[in-house]
Amino acid sequence: LFDGIYPFYPQKRKATVFDVSIITVIVVFLTFTCSFLLIIPGIRGRARLYWTLRVLLSLIVGVVIVVVQFTADWETGWVKANTSYKAFSHALVNVDIGLHVGLAGVNVTLMGNPVNQVNETINYNEHFAWSFDADYDHSYGEGLKRGLPSPILYVAEKFTTQSPCSVHRQYRISGHYASASLWVAFCTWLISNMLFSMPVLVYGGYMLLVTGAFMIFSLISFSTVRNSPMCPIQFGTAALHTGYGGSFWLTLVIGLLCFVAGITVVTLHFFKLDVLKTFFDLREDKTEECQEMTEVYVNPVCHFVDKGL
């Protein structure tokens, strides 16, 4: 016995708190943000504000496009019920049961009220994947072998390929198409940043519009599963109902933001080009300064050449 545990025996399973992939993506984008903050003091005048606004908005769009690929709250639902805890047992427990659907799978959460009941700690968050490299039915079978609580297995069984609900195929295909659309949106977001830095401002605005369009396509693709009838998930008299979650609405907001930003850039290009150049720090006075510096450097050379002739 060491510090209250037996080190050479299997330990109790713990509920998942956060996805490692999400943490990795956030750390990468925070690194870019910190690097930019180190550069900011070297930018003088009002251009510092414009640079900060452009870079932070761009990073927010990029991190959202990538993070929502790994989240499990595109569609969520909760229900509080008194239900059986294990098979072949008549003991009832008071629990909160949550269903969280993502693009790559489904999470089923079971939280006891209170957590300690029937001599056990009821705190589960089980993930069942349906991505291309995963077998949902195999994950469900492994859950049966491990003896997961009955409420988790009951909810997970609704999404198996053999279930009479027949929703596995719809969720799996819609999730794949939504994920593919988001990856295309990420590529167009990268292209828009390159065009803004070249600078080819109007084409950068067009690519922002394309980015927003593909984000909306991903939402439309995921929404198609709502057209198919969902099997009722009943726990006695209580029913578990689902609705669009935080990732869905966040993707919608960022997609609309891309549309607004793209339309603004294109409109300013045709009607207020000076304002657009000022925002992107491409004012003509800087061009004139560069030309004057070039003339100061070139003229003496030309003078000596003329004198030699």
N, C-alpha and C positions, 0 to 999 in steps of 0.2 A: 504494500500500500504506500503510495507516494502522493503527498499533497491531496489526500482524499480520493484518489483514483487508483485503479489497477492498471499500470502502464502496459502490461503484456496481454491485455484482453481488449476486445472490440469495445469502443466507447459508444455512448448514446448518440444517435443522429441529431443534428441541429438544423434548424430552419435556415434556408438561404437568406442572407440579408441583402446582398448586392452582387450584381453580375460583374465578374472580373473584366469582361470585354468592355463594359461601359466605363469602368474605372480607367482602363488603358486609353480609351479614346479621349476621355476628359483630360487625363494627364498630358497627352500629346498636344492637345489644343491649348491647355494652360501654359505649356512650354513655349509655344508660339506667341501667346499673349504676353508672357513675361519678357521674352526677347524683344518684342515690339516696344514694351514700356521702357526698356533700357535705351532704345533708340530715340524715343520721343523728345527728351531734353535737347537733342541736337537740331530739332526743327524749330525755326523761329517764327514768331508772329501768329497771325490767324491760321496759317497753314497747319499749325500743330493741332488745332481743334478739328480741322477738316480731315487730316490724316487719322486722328484717333477715331472719329466717327466712322470713316470708311472701313478701317481695319477691323474694329470691334464688330460692326454689323456683318461684315463678311465672315469673320470667325464664328459668329453666332449661327449664321446660316449653315456653314460647313459642319459644325459640331452637331447640330440638330439632325441634319441629313444622315450622319453616320450613326449617332447614338440610337435613334429610333429603330434602327435595324435590329438592335439587340434587346430592346425593352419588351416587357410582357404585359403592357397595359393598353394595347390598341382597343381591346374590348374587355370590360370588367363587370363583375357582379358579385354581390355579397348577400348572404342570408343568415339569419340567426335561427337555430333550430335545436330541438331536443331529439336526438337520434341515437341509434346503436353505434357503439364504438368499434367492436370487433365482431367477426363472424362467429356464429354459434354461441353468442353471448346475449343475454337479455338486459344487460346493464345499459342504461341510457345516460348520455352526457349532454351538457349544454355547451354548444360550440358555435363559433362563427365560421362559415364555410365561404371561401372566396374562389372565384374563377377568373383567371387572367389570361387572355389570349394575346399572343404575339405573332409576328410574322413567321417565326421558326418553330413554334410549338405552343403548348399550353401549360400554365402553372396552376396547381390546385393547392389552396391554402386552408389549413385547419387550425384554428386557435380556440383553446378551451376557455370557458368562462365559469370558474377560474381556470388557470392553466393546469393546475394539479388536480386531477380527478381520477377515480378508480385506480389509485396507486400508480399513476403514470403522469408524465409531463406531456400534455397535448399541445404541441407547437410544431406544425409541419408546413413545409412548402416544397412540394414535389413538382419537378419539371418533366414533361413528356414531349419529346421533340418529334417533328415531322419534316425536317429539312431533308435535302437530297441525300445526305450521307447518314441519315438516321432512320430507324425503324420504329414507328410509333407502337405497333403491336408488340414488338419485342420489349420495349420499355414498360408497357403495361403488364406483360407477362412477368418481368422482373419484379414489378411492384407486388404482384400476387405472391411470388415466391418469398419476398421479404415480409409479407404479412402486414402491408400498410393498412391503416384504418379503413373501415368500410365506406365512410363518406367520400374519401379521396378516390377509392377504386370505383365507386358508383359514378362520380362525375367524370373520371377519366374514361370509363367504359363507353360513355356517350360519343366519344370521338374516335373510337377504334374503327377499323375498316369493316369489321363484321357486325357492327352495331346497326340495329334497325333504323336509327336516326339518319344514317347516310349523310353525315355532315363532314366526315373526314376529308373527302376529296375536294369539296368546295373550299374549306378553310385552307387546305394545303396548297391548292393551285392559286387561289387568290393571294395567299401570303407570298408565294414565289414571284408572281407578277408584280406585286407591290414592292417587294425587295429589289427586283430588277429595275423597276422604274426609279427607285431612289438612288441606285448606284449610277444610273445614267444621269440623274440630276446632280449627283456629286461630280461627275466628269464635266458636265456643262458649267458647274460652279467654278471648277478649276480653270476652265477655258475663259470664263468671263473675267476672272482675276488677271489672267495673262493679258487679255485684250485691254483691260484698264491700265495695265502697267506699261503697255507698248509705246504710246497710248493710242488705242483706236476706240474711242469712247462710245460711239453709237453702236458698234458691233458688240461691245461689252454689255450694253443695255439690252440688245437683242438676245444675248445668251442668258441674261438674267430672266428674261421672259420665258425662254425655253426651260430654264431651271424650275421656275414656278409651275410651268405646264406639266412637267414630269412629276413634280410633287403632287399636283392635283390628280394626275393619272393614277398614282399609287393609292390615293384615297378612294378613287372610284373603283379601282380593282379590289381593294379590301371590302368596300361596301357591298359588293355583289353577293357576299355570303348572307347579308341580311335579307335578301330576296327569297332565300330558301327557308322553309319552315324549320324552326328549331324545336327539338324534342323538349318536352317539359322536364325540368329537374326538380323533383318533389322530395321534400323531407317532411313527411307527415302532412300537415296542413300548410307548411311554409314552402314557397317556391323560389327558386333562384332565377332571377332575371338579369340579363346583361345589357349593357349600353356602351357606346363609344367611350374610350378611356382617354387619359391625358396625352398619350403619344399621338393619337389620332388628331386631337384638337391642336396640339402643338405643331404638327406637320401642316395642318390647314393654315394656321396663323403665319408660319414662316413662308409657305407657298404664296399666300396673299401679299406678304411683305416683298417677296421677289418680284411679283407682278407690279406692285406700286413703285418699287425702285427702278425696275426696267422701264416702265412707262414714263417715269419722271426723267430719266436720262435721255430717252429718245425724244421726248417733247422739248426738253431744254436744248438738245442738239439742233433742232430745226427752228426754234423760236427765240431762245436765249443762250446762244453759244458762249457769250462772254461769262455768264453766270456759271455755266458748266465748267469752263476752263478754270475759273477762279476756285471752284470747289475741288477740282482735281489738281490744283496748283500748277496750271499750265498757262499762266498769264503772259501776254505779249511783251510786257516790260522786261521779264526775265530773258526772253528770247533776244531782245534788243541789247541787254547787258552782255549776253554771251557773244553777240556779234561785235560789240565794242571791244571786248577783251580780245577777240580774235584779230580785230583790226590793229590793236595796239601791238600785238605780237608779230603780225605779218608786215605792217608798214615799214618798220626799220629794215627788214630784209630786202623789201622791194626798193627802199631808198639806196641801200648799198649797191644793189644790182644796177640801178639806174646810174649811180655815180661811177661805177666801174665802166659802164658802157660809154 
